[in-house]
């Protein structure tokens, strides 16, 4: 079973950058993709970015060109580089280890990102 721990969140001014990390431990057998989600107060959960086992990536339209998802297999860590941050990016960000569409093996506890001047 895989365990996930996110880090890297914090308070940043509009236009700033943050890099989130999702460190995985345990057995990753059967995990085929890694997702970053976010949930803002009063809003539904939003899929932000995905990196698949073949390293292909997908992004929500709201973050395309600003966010980059990557993976370091040696460190068992997935990253989310967030640039040109906007106040509307404020949310709890968390990662998921996905087995297949709609099925996840584990979720992290989340890391808070606040974009404010």
C-alpha positions in Angstrom: 0.0 0.0 0.0 1.3 3.4 -0.9 1.4 6.4 1.5 1.6 10.0 0.3 2.8 13.1 2.0 2.6 16.6 0.5 4.7 19.6 1.3 5.7 22.9 -0.1 2.6 24.9 0.4 2.5 28.4 2.0 1.6 32.0 1.5 2.8 33.7 -1.6 2.1 37.0 -3.4 0.3 37.1 -6.7 2.7 36.4 -9.5 4.9 34.3 -7.2 5.9 30.7 -7.4 5.7 27.6 -5.3 6.8 24.0 -5.8 4.7 21.3 -4.1 6.1 17.8 -3.4 4.2 14.6 -3.0 6.5 12.0 -1.5 5.4 8.4 -1.9 6.4 5.4 0.2 5.4 1.8 0.3 4.4 -0.4 -2.5 3.5 1.4 -5.7 2.5 -1.7 -7.5 -0.5 -1.0 -9.7 -0.2 2.8 -9.6 -0.5 4.1 -13.1 -0.9 7.8 -12.7 -0.4 10.6 -10.2 -2.9 13.4 -9.8 -2.8 16.8 -8.2 -6.1 18.0 -7.0 -7.2 21.2 -5.2 -10.2 22.2 -3.3 -11.0 25.8 -2.6 -13.5 26.9 0.1 -17.0 26.6 -1.2 -15.9 25.0 -4.5 -15.8 21.5 -5.8 -12.6 19.5 -6.0 -10.7 20.3 -9.2 -8.2 18.1 -11.0 -5.2 20.3 -11.6 -2.6 18.0 -13.3 -1.9 14.4 -14.0 1.3 12.6 -14.9 0.9 9.1 -16.3 3.2 6.1 -16.1 4.4 6.9 -19.6 5.3 10.4 -18.4 2.6 12.1 -20.5 0.9 14.9 -18.7 -2.5 16.7 -18.6 -3.5 20.0 -17.1 -6.7 21.8 -16.3 -7.3 24.8 -18.6 -7.1 27.1 -15.6 -3.4 26.2 -15.0 -2.0 25.5 -18.4 1.1 27.3 -19.1 1.6 28.2 -15.5 1.9 24.8 -13.7 4.1 21.9 -14.4 3.8 18.4 -13.1 6.9 16.2 -13.0 8.1 13.0 -11.3 11.4 11.9 -9.9 11.3 8.1 -9.8 14.6 7.8 -7.9 13.0 9.8 -5.1 9.5 8.5 -5.4 8.3 12.0 -5.5 5.9 13.9 -7.7 6.2 17.7 -8.0 3.9 20.5 -9.0 5.7 23.6 -10.0 3.3 26.6 -9.8 4.3 29.9 -11.4 2.5 33.1 -12.0 0.2 32.3 -9.1 -3.2 34.1 -8.8 -5.5 34.6 -5.9 -7.9 32.1 -7.4 -5.2 29.4 -7.1 -5.7 29.5 -3.3 -6.8 26.1 -2.2 -5.8 22.9 -0.4 -3.7 20.9 -2.8 -3.4 17.2 -2.5 -2.1 14.3 -4.5 -3.5 11.0 -5.4 -2.0 7.8 -6.6 -4.3 6.4 -9.2 -4.7 2.8 -10.2 -7.1 3.5 -13.1 -9.7 6.0 -14.0 -11.8 6.7 -10.9 -9.9 4.4 -8.6 -7.1 5.7 -6.4 -4.8 3.7 -4.2 -4.0 6.5 -1.8 -4.5 10.2 -1.1 -2.2 12.6 0.7 -3.4 14.9 3.5 -2.9 18.1 1.5 -0.9 21.2 1.7 -2.4 24.7 1.8 -1.6 27.3 -0.8 -2.6 30.8 -0.2 -2.1 33.5 -2.8 -2.6 37.0 -1.4 -0.9 40.3 -1.2 
